[in-house]
């Protein structure tokens, strides 16, 4: 509001300039829908490199052509993509995939209190991450809290616990790939450091859910909220029996047929001394067994906690997660082996480590192994709009430009047609572009022509198809060549060309090299290229020196007989870029007074945006007048439009079209040349 002068002096007013800068949107954000080894189902996750894809979706998978397409996308110049994992769900039946799970126990041999499954938080929603990868998640529980009396005053540290979540590599020695530690957790929902809240909010490996709890344990301090139990210490323990000899006892790992004699070198004088003596005795008990030689002993709350070394045979479920005992000692002078409490009520037997999905049946509750599931079909790829499944998971994505569905090429013809028909309609709705992959069986020019004739209704101004398919070295099969669809590779070339030259430049020519492509499934000649190009089929060619390159830039609406204004791929993609940029950049107009001052502001801001593109060489013409125009006045917006709350903006541009045919005329000069 204008400042009202009330006293003699100087007043400052800030006057709006009316400039609202329109920023061009990104033009090469990829979107990939396929089967992957891991990742949340039917949720779009954003990645910026293939390393992100390996971390979130497990990397290359021999069953997933989409995983190779994403690798090719980033190798060929892509920098941002959204990835959606789908799996087969039979109509009317349960999904073929399953998430691993295990229940943490509320005490030694107690009831389940927390259900743990692979998963993560996606846009504020806790989602599961099904697949066999979840069988390699390990959970450790301990009570080494810090400080010991945190949140309570009864000196009972078992009311709080620590949880360590680890993912190990399959096979071999199972090295830890990544780990997360959550300290001082509570089982009380809504309490400080509630396990459900802390883990679900912070973990990128697992999600937890509370289970019906046993009767609450009321601590001596009645001022503190009642606990609902304590998570059982997850360490597989040896059964311990006293022998007649002084300072000797026997330890037997769960599942072993025989016990081993553990001999203390002398009588312990304190709990700390006992910890050292017991650990040293375990190290020498069985010299060739790492489970004993690597054992450790901790002193926690007046009890000794024995952790055996982890060195079992990973091929046998549970054998790599070895026993542990919790032993109670007393500091009485002159105590014997029996007096030290090495057996009887002082021994607590429990699992050493929870193995999610797999484990020892005797010690772990409600195990469900993770299952990868079957490859998705058309209904899974397309999904449904209301629950946002399949391609409609992109409803949660603000912007994507290039859609690739490599799995569709492996479907039967009717399902392939269904997937790509729905994908084209969705791309028209979202101002995106679809790259169609052809089936592997199509490896000849006539077969390609027949394929497009059969699927003639797939012709769309927002789609393109390429022939032939690619042959790429497969690192999962000793680098033998494998046949792949070109969609991921071409999406990367689109991104590279947009970054280097602009979206108005055709992603084709000698600069559009196909990186990491060993050979093409069919080597085309010029006449064969000439038979496909007029049909709107973009060819991939191999030339000496230049190698494998993209040699076509037409949309599926670009057959000569159609005479479409969207014949060329760069023209269509540039128009989509303008539409999306102006759509987002003019939202400030809504609810503004619909009169000449507004129209002038619109002309100013849209004109400035178009002028910046003209200076980058995005249009034909030597002057702005020849290149573009912006019209918004009483001619475009009549009084009737104003009465209806409508403002009309007319933007025209002269697009650059690729020099698809270069004709050089040469004539022989007869006679003397006059200088």
Secondary structure, 3 states (H helix, E strand, C coil): CCCCCCCCCCCCCCCCCCCCCCCCCCCCCEEEEECCCCCCECCEEEECCHHHHHHHHCCCECCEHHHHHHHHHHHCCCCCEEEEECCCECCCCCECCECCEEEEECCCCCCEEEEEEEEEEECCEEEECCCHHHHHEEEEEECCCCCCCCCCCCCCHHHCEEEEEEEECCCCCCCEEEEEEEEEEECCCCCCCEHHHHHHHHCCCEEEEECCCCCCECCCCCCCCCECCCCCCCCECCEEEECCCCCEEEEECCCCCCCEEEECCCCCCCHHHHHHHHHHHHHHHCCCCHHHHCCEEEEECCEEEEECCCCCCCCCCCCCCCCEEEEECCCCCCCCCCCCCCCHHHCEECECCEECCCCCCCCCEEEECCECCCCCCHHHHHCCCCCCCHHHHHHHCCCCCEEECHHHHHCCHHHHHHHHHHHHHHHHHHCCEEEECCCCCCCCHHHHHHHHHHCHHHCCCCEEEEECCEEEEEHHHCCEEEEECCHHHHHHHHHHHHHHCCCCCCCCCCCCECCCCCEECCCCCHHHHHHHHCCCCEEEEEECCCEEEECCCECCCCCHHHCCCCCEHHHHHHHHHHHHHHHHHCHHHCCCCCCHHHHHHHHHHHHHHHHHHHHCCCECCCCHHHHEEEECCCCCCCHHHHHCCCCCCEEEECECCCCCCCCCCCCCCCCCCCC
